[in-house]
Amino acid sequence: MAVRRDLRIRNRPVLLLLLPVVLVFWMVGWVLYYTGSEGGRHRAVSDTVRDDGVEVGVVLLEEETEVNS
């Protein structure tokens, strides 16, 4: 019986350390499950074109580089 008691005492700190980790994994999994289960209920919106016809884009300008020779 003494062996069981020592085992319980040793497992308590391990349980206290693992409990937050398990809770975080459970919450992340639940959120991923919930967002994946929404399926077709949400409307996909393009990032570049809105309903009012305004389009957002990026223009990259190249600078001239000098070659020293």
Secondary structure as the mmCIF struct_conf table of DSSP 4:
data_model
#
loop_
_struct_conf.conf_type_id
_struct_conf.id
_struct_conf.beg_label_comp_id
_struct_conf.beg_label_asym_id
_struct_conf.beg_label_seq_id
_struct_conf.end_label_comp_id
_struct_conf.end_label_asym_id
_struct_conf.end_label_seq_id
HELX_RH_AL_P HELX_RH_AL_P1 ALA A 2 SER A 37
TURN_TY1_P TURN_TY1_P1 GLU A 38 GLU A 38
HELX_RH_3T_P HELX_RH_3T_P1 GLY A 39 ARG A 41
BEND BEND1 HIS A 42 HIS A 42
BEND BEND2 ASP A 47 THR A 48
STRN STRN1 VAL A 49 VAL A 49
TURN_TY1_P TURN_TY1_P2 ASP A 51 ASP A 52
BEND BEND3 GLY A 53 GLY A 53
STRN STRN2 GLU A 55 GLU A 55
HELX_LH_PP_P HELX_LH_PP_P1 LEU A 60 GLU A 64
#
